[in-house]
Amino acid sequence: MSQEVDNPLIFLRADSEERPGDRPFVVIVRSREELSRWLHDCSPALQWIQVEGLLSDPDAWALAAQGAGDIPLDVVLSAPGSEFADLYRLVDVLAVRDVRVSMPATPRFLKAVRLGASLGLPVRLLPGQPSAEAVEELAEALTLYLHDPMVEAPIEFFHSALAWMRGAQTGSLWIIFEEDPAIFRHYHPNGQAGLPRATRPLAETASLHDFVTSHLARLINEGAECATCPWQPLCQGYFKLPDPSYSCHRVKQLFATLRAAADEIERDLAACEAQPT
């Protein structure tokens, strides 16, 4: 979801001393007690709960499955290759509230993607700067998303990137991944705002609003491949962080596959419209 730049969505740890007031926020919980507390929060400013490290706790999910709830959950896996079987615990939760599963593109993450998709769970992939092996799994996940008739819930970032290629105003990958610091305000333990996958805080307010633009401009000035990349308007240098020398060759192949799928959809729609009624 998007917020106005002057009213960013704040991500706060449940044990943080800072309070969001009336500002829209996401709370990050890491214990069953924290989850229980925030499941009963009535603040209209709470957008969703980000749950970390609790997938192996069956009692936490029994708690989340009790009664209908308006507060969505984003369940973050840290090691999807070994945690995937625990996704079954979310089936009952999904029956009473919105649930999303987020996971890094670490080895064997595809197992979690396949099981999550088969259970009807929206999946969000967080590729960072994927290794060659991770890109191979991303390609398989993309094939699953595009061609498996059993996949009904979105698999991100593929879903939004495909929509962007068909003209939707999704914003860049920084927004799709909820990492643009002008819109999604993540905080480091020292209280300074930063990026969720970078250790360097963004101390100056100006850098928060202009980070993505400045980051891309710096890459282009330094001769990065972004200057001639056909996916620059969508990516805006996302895959060049933290290592600006990272080669995007394999990532570009993923985008080319999505572009081909978007073109095929357009041709099919045009053919349907051309048929006599």
Backbone as CSV, one residue per row, in Angstrom:
resi,resn,N_x,N_y,N_z,CA_x,CA_y,CA_z,C_x,C_y,C_z
1,MET,0.840,-1.184,0.000,0.000,0.000,0.000,0.882,1.243,0.000
2,SER,0.393,2.323,-0.547,1.177,3.548,-0.647,0.675,4.588,0.348
3,GLN,1.609,5.411,0.787,1.272,6.520,1.672,1.786,7.803,1.031
4,GLU,1.254,8.937,1.480,1.788,10.209,1.035,3.194,10.377,1.610
5,VAL,4.067,11.048,0.870,5.440,11.221,1.305,5.508,11.920,2.649
6,ASP,4.594,12.871,2.917,4.642,13.586,4.188,3.917,12.834,5.300
7,ASN,3.469,11.640,5.018,2.805,10.819,6.023,3.214,9.366,5.813
8,PRO,4.506,9.053,5.987,5.000,7.713,5.655,4.456,6.644,6.594
9,LEU,4.453,5.433,6.095,4.053,4.278,6.894,5.241,3.863,7.752
10,ILE,5.063,3.871,9.050,6.159,3.636,9.984,6.155,2.175,10.433
11,PHE,7.336,1.550,10.429,7.504,0.190,10.927,8.171,0.270,12.299
12,LEU,7.465,-0.220,13.331,7.958,-0.140,14.697,8.027,-1.512,15.335
13,ARG,9.098,-1.772,16.059,9.173,-2.997,16.867,8.197,-2.877,18.037
14,ALA,7.621,-4.007,18.421,6.645,-3.994,19.510,7.261,-3.521,20.817
15,ASP,8.576,-3.735,20.987,9.227,-3.315,22.230,9.841,-1.923,22.136
16,SER,9.518,-1.196,21.052,10.060,0.141,20.887,9.403,1.116,21.846
17,GLU,10.169,2.073,22.310,9.624,3.108,23.187,8.883,4.177,22.390
18,GLU,9.145,4.246,21.095,8.474,5.251,20.262,7.025,4.863,20.035
19,ARG,6.167,5.842,19.994,4.756,5.615,19.738,4.355,6.380,18.479
20,PRO,3.571,5.771,17.591,3.257,6.407,16.317,2.218,7.505,16.392
21,GLY,1.474,7.569,17.476,0.405,8.554,17.555,-0.675,8.246,16.534
22,ASP,-1.048,9.240,15.759,-2.077,9.039,14.736,-1.495,8.633,13.389
23,ARG,-0.177,8.505,13.301,0.461,8.173,12.036,0.228,6.695,11.690
24,PRO,0.012,6.355,10.427,-0.157,4.951,10.058,1.119,4.171,10.369
25,PHE,0.961,2.951,10.885,2.141,2.196,11.270,1.912,0.693,11.126
26,VAL,3.041,-0.024,11.082,3.089,-1.485,11.119,3.880,-1.852,12.360
27,VAL,3.393,-2.802,13.138,4.124,-3.222,14.321,4.799,-4.565,14.035
28,ILE,6.045,-4.694,14.476,6.831,-5.911,14.278,6.859,-6.676,15.586
29,VAL,6.303,-7.889,15.582,6.237,-8.693,16.806,7.140,-9.911,16.666
30,ARG,7.718,-10.331,17.813,8.644,-11.459,17.801,8.360,-12.451,18.934
31,SER,7.225,-12.293,19.588,6.857,-13.232,20.650,5.348,-13.442,20.616
32,ARG,4.911,-14.557,21.208,3.480,-14.851,21.256,2.739,-13.796,22.068
33,GLU,3.378,-13.305,23.122,2.743,-12.288,23.966,2.537,-10.990,23.193
34,GLU,3.541,-10.599,22.413,3.402,-9.389,21.606,2.311,-9.563,20.555
35,LEU,2.275,-10.745,19.932,1.243,-10.998,18.922,-0.143,-10.914,19.550
36,SER,-0.322,-11.518,20.709,-1.626,-11.498,21.383,-2.057,-10.068,21.692
37,ARG,-1.119,-9.282,22.169,-1.447,-7.898,22.523,-1.915,-7.111,21.301
38,TRP,-1.170,-7.219,20.204,-1.476,-6.383,19.048,-2.633,-6.919,18.223
39,LEU,-2.957,-8.186,18.352,-4.145,-8.706,17.675,-5.416,-8.054,18.218
40,HIS,-5.340,-7.562,19.439,-6.501,-6.948,20.067,-6.414,-5.422,20.054
41,ASP,-5.457,-4.882,19.323,-5.333,-3.431,19.254,-6.457,-2.854,18.399
42,CYS,-7.031,-1.790,18.824,-8.161,-1.175,18.110,-7.769,0.105,17.374
43,SER,-6.483,0.407,17.326,-6.055,1.652,16.687,-6.304,1.602,15.187
44,PRO,-7.031,2.557,14.629,-7.251,2.585,13.178,-5.970,2.873,12.413
45,ALA,-4.924,3.344,13.103,-3.658,3.652,12.436,-2.835,2.391,12.165
46,LEU,-3.119,1.291,12.862,-2.376,0.044,12.659,-2.798,-0.592,11.342
47,GLN,-1.853,-0.709,10.420,-2.156,-1.222,9.084,-2.045,-2.738,9.015
48,TRP,-1.013,-3.287,9.598,-0.875,-4.738,9.700,0.190,-5.075,10.729
49,ILE,0.283,-6.358,11.082,1.284,-6.853,12.024,2.303,-7.668,11.253
50,GLN,3.568,-7.326,11.411,4.653,-8.099,10.799,5.158,-9.081,11.841
51,VAL,5.023,-10.375,11.556,5.335,-11.416,12.528,6.650,-12.082,12.141
52,GLU,7.609,-12.075,13.048,8.927,-12.642,12.772,9.275,-13.698,13.805
53,GLY,9.783,-14.844,13.320,10.311,-15.876,14.205,9.281,-16.682,14.964
54,LEU,8.022,-16.662,14.557,6.982,-17.367,15.309,6.325,-18.503,14.533
55,LEU,6.773,-18.773,13.319,6.075,-19.775,12.516,6.128,-21.159,13.153
56,SER,7.147,-21.435,13.948,7.269,-22.757,14.576,6.439,-22.889,15.848
57,ASP,5.760,-21.826,16.262,4.980,-21.829,17.501,3.507,-22.087,17.195
58,PRO,3.009,-23.324,17.355,1.615,-23.616,17.013,0.617,-22.841,17.856
59,ASP,0.964,-22.547,19.112,0.037,-21.824,19.977,-0.187,-20.389,19.496
60,ALA,0.848,-19.795,18.902,0.703,-18.432,18.389,-0.329,-18.400,17.268
61,TRP,-0.338,-19.415,16.425,-1.249,-19.416,15.285,-2.642,-19.879,15.665
62,ALA,-2.731,-20.688,16.697,-4.055,-21.009,17.236,-4.703,-19.747,17.787
63,LEU,-3.881,-18.911,18.404,-4.362,-17.629,18.930,-4.820,-16.720,17.793
64,ALA,-4.033,-16.648,16.733,-4.362,-15.761,15.610,-5.588,-16.220,14.848
65,ALA,-5.930,-17.510,14.966,-7.073,-18.065,14.240,-8.375,-17.957,15.013
66,GLN,-8.329,-17.401,16.223,-9.524,-17.303,17.048,-10.322,-16.057,16.683
67,GLY,-11.511,-16.264,16.140,-12.398,-15.149,15.835,-11.957,-14.369,14.620
68,ALA,-12.903,-13.669,14.050,-12.606,-12.846,12.877,-11.814,-11.619,13.304
69,GLY,-10.880,-11.209,12.446,-10.067,-10.056,12.777,-9.875,-9.152,11.580
70,ASP,-9.757,-7.857,11.848,-9.545,-6.891,10.781,-8.074,-6.601,10.539
71,ILE,-7.188,-7.062,11.426,-5.778,-6.733,11.321,-5.061,-7.809,10.497
72,PRO,-4.535,-7.457,9.325,-3.812,-8.444,8.508,-2.465,-8.797,9.148
73,LEU,-1.928,-9.933,8.709,-0.628,-10.391,9.184,0.320,-10.561,8.004
74,ASP,1.562,-10.154,8.211,2.635,-10.440,7.267,3.616,-11.341,7.998
75,VAL,3.628,-12.621,7.640,4.450,-13.610,8.327,5.785,-13.723,7.584
76,VAL,6.859,-13.351,8.253,8.171,-13.303,7.625,8.954,-14.563,7.962
77,LEU,9.356,-15.286,6.925,10.202,-16.458,7.094,11.657,-16.026,6.976
78,SER,12.514,-16.557,7.832,13.938,-16.239,7.741,14.702,-17.316,6.983
79,ALA,14.226,-18.557,7.057,14.873,-19.682,6.377,13.792,-20.528,5.705
80,PRO,13.237,-20.046,4.598,12.097,-20.737,3.980,12.383,-22.170,3.558
81,GLY,13.643,-22.488,3.258,13.970,-23.849,2.855,13.747,-24.876,3.942
82,SER,13.791,-24.447,5.208,13.560,-25.366,6.322,12.258,-25.097,7.059
83,GLU,11.677,-23.928,6.886,10.451,-23.565,7.604,9.183,-23.862,6.816
84,PHE,9.302,-24.263,5.567,8.132,-24.299,4.675,6.997,-25.172,5.212
85,ALA,7.302,-26.304,5.870,6.244,-27.195,6.324,5.360,-26.528,7.376
86,ASP,5.904,-25.562,8.105,5.122,-24.876,9.135,4.063,-23.957,8.546
87,LEU,4.081,-23.736,7.240,3.069,-22.883,6.621,1.662,-23.467,6.777
88,TYR,1.551,-24.760,6.993,0.229,-25.358,7.213,-0.473,-24.724,8.408
89,ARG,0.302,-24.189,9.351,-0.280,-23.580,10.545,-1.072,-22.322,10.215
90,LEU,-0.864,-21.772,9.034,-1.532,-20.525,8.676,-2.882,-20.733,7.996
91,VAL,-3.233,-21.979,7.699,-4.480,-22.243,6.970,-5.687,-21.749,7.755
92,ASP,-5.765,-22.085,9.030,-6.906,-21.649,9.847,-6.898,-20.140,10.057
93,VAL,-5.701,-19.559,10.124,-5.598,-18.108,10.288,-6.147,-17.398,9.051
94,LEU,-5.816,-17.939,7.882,-6.265,-17.343,6.622,-7.790,-17.346,6.512
95,ALA,-8.438,-18.248,7.217,-9.901,-18.318,7.171,-10.555,-17.158,7.901
96,VAL,-9.817,-16.478,8.800,-10.433,-15.419,9.601,-9.814,-14.041,9.389
97,ARG,-8.628,-13.979,8.737,-7.991,-12.680,8.520,-7.046,-12.785,7.327
98,ASP,-6.690,-11.650,6.751,-5.733,-11.627,5.639,-4.342,-11.977,6.150
99,VAL,-3.663,-12.832,5.390,-2.315,-13.262,5.756,-1.442,-13.218,4.511
100,ARG,-0.247,-12.666,4.652,0.755,-12.687,3.593,2.007,-13.352,4.143
101,VAL,2.704,-14.086,3.274,3.961,-14.717,3.658,5.089,-14.041,2.894
102,SER,6.076,-13.536,3.613,7.238,-12.891,3.007,8.475,-13.736,3.281
103,MET,9.369,-13.812,2.292,10.557,-14.652,2.467,11.707,-14.162,1.600
104,PRO,12.933,-14.300,2.101,14.099,-13.969,1.287,14.351,-15.067,0.263
105,ALA,15.046,-14.697,-0.794,15.393,-15.676,-1.835,16.675,-16.397,-1.433
106,THR,16.567,-17.181,-0.367,17.687,-17.979,0.118,17.544,-19.407,-0.404
107,PRO,18.598,-20.233,-0.320,18.546,-21.572,-0.908,17.314,-22.375,-0.513
108,ARG,16.687,-22.974,-1.518,15.520,-23.863,-1.381,14.247,-23.114,-0.975
109,PHE,14.212,-21.798,-1.211,13.000,-21.052,-0.879,11.817,-21.485,-1.732
110,LEU,12.086,-22.108,-2.885,11.008,-22.488,-3.791,10.028,-23.457,-3.139
111,LYS,10.513,-24.275,-2.205,9.616,-25.189,-1.490,8.521,-24.404,-0.765
112,ALA,8.916,-23.311,-0.137,7.941,-22.495,0.592,6.993,-21.787,-0.365
113,VAL,7.506,-21.363,-1.514,6.649,-20.703,-2.505,5.583,-21.675,-2.990
114,ARG,6.003,-22.876,-3.341,5.057,-23.871,-3.857,3.994,-24.223,-2.829
115,LEU,4.408,-24.454,-1.592,3.430,-24.830,-0.574,2.529,-23.647,-0.239
116,GLY,3.106,-22.460,-0.093,2.292,-21.290,0.203,1.257,-21.033,-0.873
117,ALA,1.667,-21.155,-2.136,0.732,-20.941,-3.243,-0.362,-21.990,-3.247
118,SER,0.001,-23.244,-2.948,-1.006,-24.310,-2.940,-2.020,-24.123,-1.820
119,LEU,-1.628,-23.431,-0.756,-2.527,-23.167,0.368,-3.337,-21.884,0.173
120,GLY,-3.103,-21.206,-0.928,-3.842,-19.972,-1.194,-3.287,-18.758,-0.482
121,LEU,-2.046,-18.822,-0.043,-1.434,-17.710,0.675,-0.752,-16.752,-0.302
122,PRO,-1.008,-15.468,-0.222,-0.207,-14.515,-0.988,1.250,-14.607,-0.538
123,VAL,2.154,-14.618,-1.493,3.583,-14.772,-1.207,4.322,-13.534,-1.694
124,ARG,5.244,-13.038,-0.883,6.094,-11.915,-1.279,7.547,-12.359,-1.194
125,LEU,8.226,-12.342,-2.349,9.628,-12.712,-2.415,10.490,-11.476,-2.224
126,LEU,11.531,-11.599,-1.423,12.457,-10.508,-1.139,13.830,-10.924,-1.665
127,PRO,14.119,-10.622,-2.936,15.319,-11.182,-3.559,16.620,-10.533,-3.161
128,GLY,16.597,-9.263,-2.737,17.858,-8.588,-2.471,18.713,-8.576,-3.726
129,GLN,19.947,-9.035,-3.594,20.816,-9.240,-4.756,21.001,-10.747,-4.908
130,PRO,20.093,-11.397,-5.648,20.059,-12.866,-5.651,21.279,-13.487,-6.316
131,SER,21.730,-14.599,-5.753,22.809,-15.378,-6.349,22.309,-16.045,-7.617
132,ALA,23.238,-16.630,-8.380,22.852,-17.333,-9.600,21.871,-18.451,-9.287
133,GLU,22.111,-19.166,-8.166,21.220,-20.254,-7.786,19.839,-19.721,-7.405
134,ALA,19.819,-18.582,-6.717,18.541,-17.991,-6.322,17.752,-17.527,-7.535
135,VAL,18.443,-16.980,-8.546,17.743,-16.541,-9.753,17.130,-17.738,-10.478
136,GLU,17.803,-18.876,-10.450,17.224,-20.077,-11.056,15.923,-20.451,-10.358
137,GLU,15.911,-20.366,-9.024,14.685,-20.658,-8.287,13.630,-19.588,-8.535
138,LEU,14.060,-18.337,-8.675,13.114,-17.273,-9.003,12.458,-17.527,-10.359
139,ALA,13.244,-18.032,-11.315,12.690,-18.349,-12.631,11.653,-19.461,-12.526
140,GLU,11.922,-20.454,-11.675,10.942,-21.527,-11.479,9.692,-21.004,-10.783
141,ALA,9.894,-20.114,-9.822,8.741,-19.519,-9.139,7.915,-18.680,-10.108
142,LEU,8.581,-18.001,-11.026,7.877,-17.203,-12.022,7.067,-18.094,-12.955
143,THR,7.623,-19.219,-13.348,6.881,-20.177,-14.178,5.649,-20.673,-13.431
144,LEU,5.818,-20.953,-12.146,4.685,-21.377,-11.314,3.604,-20.315,-11.315
145,TYR,3.990,-19.061,-11.096,3.035,-17.951,-11.048,2.310,-17.774,-12.377
146,LEU,3.032,-17.869,-13.470,2.449,-17.578,-14.775,1.598,-18.711,-15.333
147,HIS,1.941,-19.953,-15.001,1.356,-21.066,-15.741,0.629,-22.114,-14.910
148,ASP,0.791,-22.123,-13.600,0.119,-23.141,-12.794,-1.315,-22.693,-12.498
149,PRO,-2.311,-23.421,-12.988,-3.708,-23.002,-12.779,-4.144,-23.052,-11.317
150,MET,-3.381,-23.720,-10.474,-3.751,-23.820,-9.066,-3.322,-22.573,-8.280
151,VAL,-2.492,-21.731,-8.876,-2.032,-20.525,-8.177,-3.087,-19.428,-8.342
152,GLU,-3.733,-19.070,-7.259,-4.789,-18.065,-7.292,-4.399,-16.777,-6.582
153,ALA,-3.562,-16.873,-5.555,-3.124,-15.675,-4.819,-1.874,-15.098,-5.483
154,PRO,-1.639,-13.813,-5.320,-0.468,-13.180,-5.955,0.850,-13.734,-5.426
155,ILE,1.837,-13.799,-6.296,3.220,-14.028,-5.911,3.978,-12.762,-6.303
156,GLU,4.407,-12.037,-5.301,5.141,-10.793,-5.523,6.646,-11.061,-5.495
157,PHE,7.377,-10.386,-6.275,7.151,-9.146,-6.961,6.612,-9.322,-8.374
158,PHE,6.442,-10.582,-8.784,6.009,-10.875,-10.151,4.664,-10.232,-10.468
159,HIS,3.740,-10.310,-9.528,2.369,-9.858,-9.765,2.335,-8.366,-10.084
160,SER,3.024,-7.569,-9.272,3.008,-6.124,-9.489,3.846,-5.723,-10.691
161,ALA,4.954,-6.424,-10.923,5.779,-6.111,-12.097,5.013,-6.384,-13.384
162,LEU,4.257,-7.476,-13.407,3.436,-7.780,-14.583,2.356,-6.717,-14.762
163,ALA,1.754,-6.301,-13.661,0.742,-5.248,-13.742,1.356,-3.950,-14.255
164,TRP,2.563,-3.627,-13.794,3.255,-2.421,-14.270,3.466,-2.483,-15.780
165,MET,3.867,-3.641,-16.266,4.111,-3.787,-17.702,2.830,-3.704,-18.519
166,ARG,1.687,-3.840,-17.857,0.403,-3.720,-18.534,-0.236,-2.357,-18.267
167,GLY,0.551,-1.439,-17.701,0.083,-0.068,-17.565,-0.410,0.348,-16.202
168,ALA,-0.375,-0.542,-15.220,-0.842,-0.181,-13.881,0.162,0.746,-13.201
169,GLN,-0.335,1.625,-12.353,0.505,2.581,-11.628,0.958,1.965,-10.303
170,THR,1.829,0.992,-10.387,2.283,0.290,-9.180,3.410,1.003,-8.460
171,GLY,4.096,1.903,-9.163,5.325,2.453,-8.613,6.491,1.521,-8.894
172,SER,7.669,1.929,-8.464,8.878,1.157,-8.737,8.999,-0.039,-7.806
173,LEU,10.051,-0.836,-8.008,10.301,-1.975,-7.129,10.511,-1.537,-5.688
174,TRP,11.046,-0.336,-5.493,11.234,0.166,-4.127,9.902,0.261,-3.393
175,ILE,8.850,0.603,-4.117,7.521,0.677,-3.517,6.909,-0.712,-3.419
176,ILE,7.071,-1.517,-4.469,6.526,-2.875,-4.459,7.097,-3.674,-3.296
177,PHE,8.393,-3.494,-3.023,9.043,-4.199,-1.918,8.902,-3.477,-0.584
178,GLU,8.202,-2.339,-0.586,7.977,-1.561,0.633,9.294,-1.109,1.255
179,GLU,10.203,-0.602,0.402,11.513,-0.175,0.866,11.833,1.280,0.542
180,ASP,10.983,1.981,-0.182,11.252,3.390,-0.457,11.136,4.150,0.864
181,PRO,12.243,4.708,1.374,12.191,5.336,2.709,11.333,6.587,2.771
182,ALA,10.974,7.133,1.615,10.075,8.287,1.624,8.648,7.865,1.941
183,ILE,8.345,6.593,1.732,6.975,6.103,1.879,6.860,5.068,2.991
184,PHE,7.903,4.244,3.144,7.919,3.196,4.162,9.108,3.451,5.084
185,ARG,8.824,3.851,6.310,9.868,4.316,7.212,10.272,3.191,8.181
186,HIS,11.388,2.522,7.854,11.937,1.479,8.720,12.990,2.088,9.635
187,TYR,13.111,1.544,10.847,14.059,2.093,11.812,15.036,1.033,12.283
188,HIS,16.294,1.462,12.453,17.320,0.604,13.022,17.194,0.609,14.545
189,PRO,17.831,-0.380,15.224,17.737,-0.410,16.690,18.198,0.869,17.368
190,ASN,19.086,1.644,16.704,19.549,2.897,17.321,18.555,4.036,17.148
191,GLY,17.412,3.740,16.502,16.373,4.744,16.348,16.438,5.540,15.077
192,GLN,17.486,5.347,14.261,17.603,6.083,13.008,16.902,5.336,11.878
193,ALA,16.322,6.095,10.979,15.635,5.498,9.841,16.645,4.940,8.850
194,GLY,16.265,3.855,8.171,17.150,3.247,7.195,16.387,2.311,6.285
195,LEU,17.126,1.506,5.550,16.537,0.514,4.660,16.547,-0.842,5.357
196,PRO,15.510,-1.656,5.184,15.439,-2.930,5.908,16.555,-3.900,5.548
197,ARG,17.171,-3.764,4.370,18.244,-4.683,3.990,19.612,-4.016,3.952
198,ALA,19.749,-2.868,4.586,21.026,-2.185,4.634,21.351,-1.833,6.076
199,THR,22.612,-1.893,6.417,23.022,-1.601,7.790,23.284,-0.119,7.999
200,ARG,23.403,0.652,6.927,23.729,2.072,7.055,22.456,2.891,7.230
201,PRO,22.269,3.547,8.373,21.081,4.390,8.565,21.072,5.567,7.603
202,LEU,19.879,6.081,7.344,19.726,7.288,6.538,19.449,8.424,7.507
203,ALA,20.492,9.092,7.916,20.381,10.031,9.031,19.706,11.337,8.649
204,GLU,19.889,11.810,7.422,19.370,13.108,7.046,17.967,12.992,6.468
205,THR,17.095,13.872,6.909,15.708,13.840,6.445,15.615,13.956,4.938
206,ALA,16.444,14.792,4.335,16.398,14.973,2.885,16.666,13.663,2.160
207,SER,17.574,12.839,2.717,17.910,11.583,2.062,16.748,10.606,2.112
208,LEU,15.893,10.758,3.112,14.726,9.888,3.203,13.778,10.126,2.034
209,HIS,13.559,11.379,1.703,12.620,11.722,0.642,13.215,11.503,-0.741
210,ASP,14.530,11.666,-0.866,15.166,11.651,-2.182,16.059,10.445,-2.402
211,PHE,16.016,9.477,-1.517,16.989,8.388,-1.591,16.966,7.667,-2.929
212,VAL,15.795,7.243,-3.387,15.720,6.445,-4.608,16.221,7.246,-5.812
213,THR,15.778,8.496,-5.924,16.221,9.341,-7.032,17.728,9.557,-6.992
214,SER,18.260,9.849,-5.810,19.698,10.082,-5.671,20.496,8.812,-5.929
215,HIS,19.992,7.694,-5.451,20.661,6.401,-5.653,20.778,6.087,-7.141
216,LEU,19.687,6.241,-7.888,19.714,5.952,-9.323,20.617,6.933,-10.060
217,ALA,20.541,8.208,-9.711,21.391,9.208,-10.367,22.865,8.908,-10.137
218,ARG,23.202,8.486,-8.942,24.598,8.160,-8.636,25.060,6.951,-9.464
219,LEU,24.218,5.959,-9.588,24.564,4.780,-10.387,24.816,5.159,-11.851
220,ILE,23.936,6.000,-12.398,24.089,6.410,-13.797,25.354,7.231,-13.990
221,ASN,25.620,8.125,-13.047,26.831,8.954,-13.140,28.098,8.119,-13.059
222,GLU,28.010,6.985,-12.357,29.180,6.123,-12.199,29.286,5.073,-13.302
223,GLY,28.390,5.160,-14.293,28.481,4.261,-15.436,27.863,2.896,-15.239
224,ALA,26.958,2.754,-14.295,26.310,1.460,-14.073,25.405,1.106,-15.244
225,GLU,25.095,-0.166,-15.354,24.268,-0.648,-16.462,22.852,-0.081,-16.427
226,CYS,22.471,0.535,-15.326,21.140,1.137,-15.211,20.886,2.176,-16.310
227,ALA,21.957,2.822,-16.780,21.802,3.915,-17.747,21.102,3.467,-19.016
228,THR,21.343,2.226,-19.439,20.748,1.723,-20.684,19.774,0.573,-20.451
229,CYS,19.442,0.322,-19.200,18.575,-0.819,-18.896,17.124,-0.508,-19.270
230,PRO,16.456,-1.390,-20.021,15.065,-1.129,-20.391,14.113,-1.176,-19.196
231,TRP,14.577,-1.753,-18.081,13.707,-1.878,-16.905,14.002,-0.811,-15.864
232,GLN,14.761,0.209,-16.237,15.113,1.253,-15.282,13.903,1.927,-14.644
233,PRO,12.828,2.263,-15.398,11.679,2.927,-14.745,11.019,2.061,-13.674
234,LEU,11.079,0.757,-13.833,10.497,-0.142,-12.834,11.465,-0.391,-11.685
235,CYS,12.714,-0.666,-12.008,13.698,-1.073,-11.003,14.279,0.112,-10.251
236,GLN,14.696,1.146,-10.968,15.314,2.336,-10.382,16.501,1.991,-9.477
237,GLY,17.293,1.036,-9.956,18.512,0.687,-9.234,18.312,-0.197,-8.031
238,TYR,17.147,-0.816,-7.908,16.865,-1.629,-6.725,17.899,-2.737,-6.537
239,PHE,18.253,-3.411,-7.633,19.153,-4.556,-7.523,20.619,-4.150,-7.421
240,LYS,20.903,-2.864,-7.345,22.279,-2.384,-7.191,22.605,-2.017,-5.747
241,LEU,21.829,-2.506,-4.809,22.079,-2.233,-3.403,22.154,-3.565,-2.644
242,PRO,23.177,-3.778,-1.822,24.203,-2.807,-1.419,25.413,-2.731,-2.367
243,ASP,25.592,-3.725,-3.229,26.767,-3.758,-4.106,26.421,-3.155,-5.461
244,PRO,26.912,-1.947,-5.780,26.559,-1.316,-7.056,27.158,-2.021,-8.266
245,SER,28.120,-2.929,-8.047,28.722,-3.659,-9.162,27.989,-4.969,-9.457
246,TYR,26.931,-5.249,-8.722,26.164,-6.487,-8.949,25.670,-6.538,-10.393
247,SER,25.857,-7.692,-11.045,25.400,-7.853,-12.427,23.927,-8.244,-12.454
248,CYS,23.146,-7.481,-13.199,21.707,-7.723,-13.282,21.324,-8.580,-14.487
249,HIS,22.289,-9.220,-15.123,22.012,-9.971,-16.355,20.902,-10.992,-16.151
250,ARG,20.997,-11.792,-15.101,19.984,-12.841,-14.883,18.650,-12.246,-14.442
251,VAL,18.706,-11.166,-13.689,17.469,-10.509,-13.261,16.721,-9.952,-14.469
252,LYS,17.460,-9.393,-15.415,16.842,-8.861,-16.627,16.103,-9.953,-17.395
253,GLN,16.604,-11.185,-17.328,15.928,-12.288,-17.997,14.560,-12.559,-17.368
254,LEU,14.463,-12.380,-16.059,13.161,-12.520,-15.384,12.187,-11.467,-15.896
255,PHE,12.664,-10.233,-16.011,11.809,-9.167,-16.504,11.405,-9.404,-17.959
256,ALA,12.322,-9.955,-18.745,11.991,-10.251,-20.136,10.893,-11.309,-20.217
257,THR,10.931,-12.292,-19.325,9.874,-13.306,-19.281,8.537,-12.678,-18.918
258,LEU,8.552,-11.767,-17.966,7.327,-11.060,-17.588,6.809,-10.198,-18.728
259,ARG,7.725,-9.541,-19.445,7.326,-8.725,-20.587,6.652,-9.576,-21.655
260,ALA,7.216,-10.767,-21.918,6.620,-11.675,-22.903,5.230,-12.110,-22.454
261,ALA,5.071,-12.361,-21.153,3.761,-12.753,-20.633,2.764,-11.611,-20.768
262,ALA,3.200,-10.379,-20.492,2.316,-9.219,-20.632,1.883,-9.048,-22.080
263,ASP,2.830,-9.232,-23.012,2.494,-9.114,-24.435,1.499,-10.192,-24.854
264,GLU,1.677,-11.388,-24.315,0.762,-12.484,-24.659,-0.642,-12.196,-24.144
265,ILE,-0.731,-11.645,-22.951,-2.032,-11.279,-22.399,-2.713,-10.241,-23.290
266,GLU,-1.955,-9.239,-23.718,-2.519,-8.198,-24.579,-3.008,-8.781,-25.905
267,ARG,-2.240,-9.713,-26.478,-2.672,-10.325,-27.734,-3.946,-11.133,-27.540
268,ASP,-4.019,-11.873,-26.425,-5.204,-12.686,-26.164,-6.423,-11.792,-25.963
269,LEU,-6.243,-10.681,-25.249,-7.371,-9.770,-25.035,-7.830,-9.139,-26.346
270,ALA,-6.855,-8.777,-27.175,-7.199,-8.178,-28.471,-7.938,-9.179,-29.345
271,ALA,-7.532,-10.436,-29.293,-8.196,-11.470,-30.091,-9.624,-11.682,-29.606
272,CYS,-9.817,-11.632,-28.284,-11.187,-11.807,-27.740,-12.083,-10.650,-28.160
273,GLU,-11.526,-9.429,-28.120,-12.335,-8.264,-28.486,-12.665,-8.259,-29.972
274,ALA,-11.827,-8.877,-30.762,-12.038,-8.885,-32.211,-13.077,-9.912,-32.640
275,GLN,-13.383,-10.865,-31.761,-14.350,-11.894,-32.110,-15.758,-11.310,-32.144
276,PRO,-16.562,-11.716,-33.131,-17.942,-11.223,-33.186,-18.753,-11.724,-32.017
277,THR,-19.639,-10.897,-31.534,-20.491,-11.290,-30.399,-21.752,-11.973,-30.892
